[in-house]
C-alpha cells in the first residue's frame, strides 16, 4: 500500500474546507486506467473523516467491480474491519438504473437502491459503498444516470462525499455526473509523460459542466499541484 498521507493532506488543504451550506461532493478521476485514482480517492476519504462532524462517504462508481470495498477488505489491519451492510440511499433514490427491472419473489419490482449497500470502515466516520452484484439477474444492464436526486439527498446526511470514478478510457460516468459534483480532481501518475489525455479529460469535464479543481500528481516527490482551475460552464 502506497503511503499518500503527506500528499493527501496538502490536497485536502488545497481543496478548501467544506462550506457551511452543506456537504461537498468531490469527484476523483483519471484519463486512463493505472493512474492510481482509486488509491487517491480512498486516501482522501480516510483523511477527510478525521475532521468530519457526521461522516464521509466513499462512493465507488466502478460499480460492478467493487474495487474500493475489496481493497478496504484486504487492508483491515490498516483501516479496520468493514461493518455490516446498510442502505446506501436515505430515500430510495439512486445514481444508476438497472434494465430490465427485476421482480422479487412476490412479483414486485426491485428498486435500484436495493442493489447498493454502505459499510462503515472500522470505527472511523467514513463509509464505503458496495454494489451487490449477486442480486443481478441474467440480462440486466446497469446505466449511470445524471439525475441529481441521490446526491442532493445524501448531502443532507454527511459532510463529504468522495466519488471514485472509472477512468475516461473505461467509462463516461465522470461526464454523466459532472454537473452534480462540486469539485473534480484529475489524477495523473507521476511517471506520465503524455500530457494530452489529462488535458483532453479536463476539457471534456468542463464541457460537461464540471468544476475542475486541478491535477493531482500521484506518487510524486513534489507537493500535489492543483493547477489550471476552471469554472463550471
C-alpha positions in Angstrom: 0.0 0.0 0.0 1.4 3.4 -1.0 1.5 6.0 1.7 0.0 9.1 0.4 -0.5 10.8 3.8 1.5 14.0 3.2 0.3 14.5 -0.4 -3.3 13.9 0.6 -3.1 16.3 3.5 -1.9 19.0 1.1 -4.5 18.2 -1.4 -7.3 18.4 1.2 -6.0 21.8 2.3 -5.8 23.0 -1.3 -9.4 21.9 -1.9 -10.6 24.1 1.0 -12.8 23.4 3.9 -16.4 22.1 3.4 -18.8 25.0 3.1 -21.4 25.9 5.7 -24.2 25.4 3.2 -23.9 21.6 3.2 -21.9 18.6 2.2 -19.4 18.8 -0.6 -19.2 16.2 -3.4 -15.6 15.7 -4.8 -15.1 13.5 -7.9 -11.7 11.8 -8.4 -11.0 10.6 -11.9 -8.1 9.9 -14.3 -7.9 9.9 -18.1 -6.6 6.4 -18.3 -6.5 3.3 -16.1 -3.5 2.7 -14.0 -3.0 6.3 -12.8 -4.0 5.5 -9.2 -7.2 7.5 -8.9 -8.8 4.9 -6.7 -5.9 5.0 -4.3 -6.2 8.8 -4.1 -9.9 8.7 -3.6 -9.6 6.1 -0.8 -6.8 8.1 0.9 -8.8 11.3 0.6 -11.8 9.8 2.3 -9.7 8.4 5.1 -8.1 11.8 5.6 -11.4 13.8 5.4 -13.1 11.7 8.1 -10.6 13.0 10.7 -12.4 16.3 10.8 -15.9 15.1 9.9 -18.7 16.0 12.3 -21.0 13.5 10.8 -19.4 11.2 8.2 -17.6 10.9 4.9 -18.8 8.6 2.2 -16.6 7.0 -0.5 -18.9 6.2 -3.4 -17.4 3.7 -5.8 -18.5 4.4 -9.4 -16.7 1.4 -10.7 -19.9 -0.2 -9.7 -19.7 -3.8 -10.9 -16.1 -4.3 -10.0 -16.4 -3.1 -6.4 -12.7 -2.3 -6.2 -12.9 0.0 -3.2 -14.8 -2.5 -1.0 -12.3 -5.2 -2.0 -9.3 -3.0 -1.3 -10.5 -2.0 2.1 -11.4 -5.6 3.0 -7.8 -6.5 2.2 -6.4 -3.8 4.4 -8.3 -4.3 7.7 -5.1 -4.1 9.6 -4.8 -0.5 8.5 -8.4 0.7 8.2 -10.3 -1.7 10.5 -13.0 -4.2 9.8 -15.8 -3.3 7.5 -19.2 -3.1 9.1 -22.4 -4.9 8.1 -24.4 -3.8 5.1 -26.7 -0.8 5.5 -28.8 1.1 2.9 -26.8 3.4 0.8 -29.8 5.6 0.0 -31.6 7.6 2.6 -34.8 7.9 0.5 -34.6 5.3 -2.2 -33.1 7.5 -4.9 -30.1 6.2 -6.8 -27.4 7.4 -9.3 -27.9 4.4 -11.6 -30.7 2.3 -13.0 -30.9 -1.4 -14.0 -32.8 -2.5 -17.0 -34.9 -4.5 -17.3 -36.2 -4.1 -13.8 -36.1 -7.4 -11.9 -39.0 -8.7 -9.9 -39.0 -10.1 -6.4 -40.4 -13.5 -5.4 -43.7 -11.6 -4.7 -43.6 -10.3 -8.3 -43.0 -6.7 -7.3 -40.3 -4.5 -8.9 -36.9 -4.4 -7.1 -35.8 -0.8 -6.6 -32.4 0.2 -7.9 -31.4 1.3 -4.4 -31.7 -2.2 -3.2 -28.6 -3.2 -5.1 -26.2 -0.7 -3.3 -25.1 -1.1 0.3 -22.9 1.0 2.5 -20.4 -0.2 5.1 -18.7 1.6 7.9 -14.9 1.4 7.7 -13.6 0.3 11.1 -14.5 2.8 13.9 -13.9 5.8 11.7 -16.5 8.2 10.5 -16.5 7.0 6.9 -18.4 4.6 4.8 -17.8 2.8 1.5 -20.4 1.7 -1.0 -20.7 -1.8 -2.5 -22.8 -2.9 -5.4 -24.4 -6.2 -4.6 -23.7 -8.0 -7.9 -25.0 -11.2 -6.5 -28.5 -9.7 -6.8 -28.1 -9.2 -10.6 -30.3 -11.3 -12.8 -29.4 -12.5 -16.3 -29.8 -9.9 -18.9 -29.8 -6.9 -16.6 -27.7 -3.9 -17.6 -26.6 -1.0 -15.4 -26.6 2.6 -16.5 -25.2 5.6 -14.5 -27.7 8.5 -14.7 -27.3 12.2 -14.3 -30.3 12.7 -12.0 -29.1 14.8 -9.1 -31.7 13.4 -6.6 -29.3 10.9 -4.9 -26.5 13.4 -4.4 -28.9 16.1 -3.1 -30.4 13.7 -0.6 -27.1 12.3 0.6 -25.7 15.8 1.1 -28.2 16.3 3.9 -26.8 13.4 6.0 -23.0 13.6 5.5 -20.1 16.1 5.5 -18.1 15.0 2.4 -18.8 12.6 -0.4 -15.8 11.3 -2.3 -16.8 9.8 -5.7 -14.3 7.4 -7.2 -15.0 7.4 -11.0 -13.6 4.9 -13.5 -11.1 6.4 -15.9 -12.5 8.0 -19.0 -11.0 5.3 -21.3 -13.2 2.8 -19.5 -16.4 4.7 -18.8 -18.2 8.0 -19.4 -19.6 8.1 -15.8 -17.5 11.1 -14.8 -19.0 13.1 -17.6 -22.6 11.9 -16.8 -22.2 13.1 -13.2 -20.2 16.2 -13.9 -22.9 18.7 -13.1 -23.7 17.0 -9.8 -20.1 17.3 -8.5 -18.9 20.4 -6.5 -15.2 19.7 -7.4 -13.4 17.4 -9.7 -9.7 16.3 -9.2 -7.9 14.7 -12.1 -5.2 12.2 -11.1 -2.1 11.8 -13.2 0.6 9.2 -12.5 4.0 10.8 -11.6 5.7 8.9 -14.4 3.1 10.0 -17.1 4.9 11.8 -19.9 2.0 12.3 -22.3 0.0 15.4 -21.1 -2.6 15.1 -23.8 -5.0 12.6 -22.1 -5.4 14.5 -18.9 -5.8 17.8 -20.8 -8.5 16.2 -23.0 -10.2 14.9 -19.9 -10.2 18.3 -18.3 -11.7 19.9 -21.4 -14.4 17.2 -21.6 -15.3 17.6 -18.0 -15.6 21.4 -18.2 -17.7 21.0 -21.3 -20.0 18.6 -19.4 -20.4 21.2 -16.6 -17.8 20.1 -14.1 -15.8 22.4 -11.8 -12.3 21.1 -12.2 -10.1 22.0 -9.2 -6.9 20.8 -10.9 -4.4 17.9 -11.2 -3.1 15.6 -8.5 0.3 14.2 -9.4 0.2 10.7 -7.9 3.2 9.3 -6.1 5.3 12.4 -7.0 8.0 13.6 -4.7 6.7 17.2 -5.2 3.7 18.8 -3.5 0.5 17.9 -5.2 -0.4 20.6 -7.7 -3.9 21.9 -8.1 -3.4 23.7 -11.4 -5.4 25.2 -14.3 -8.5 26.0 -12.3 -11.6 26.1 -14.4 -15.1 27.5 -13.7 -18.2 25.5 -14.2 -19.8 26.3 -17.5 
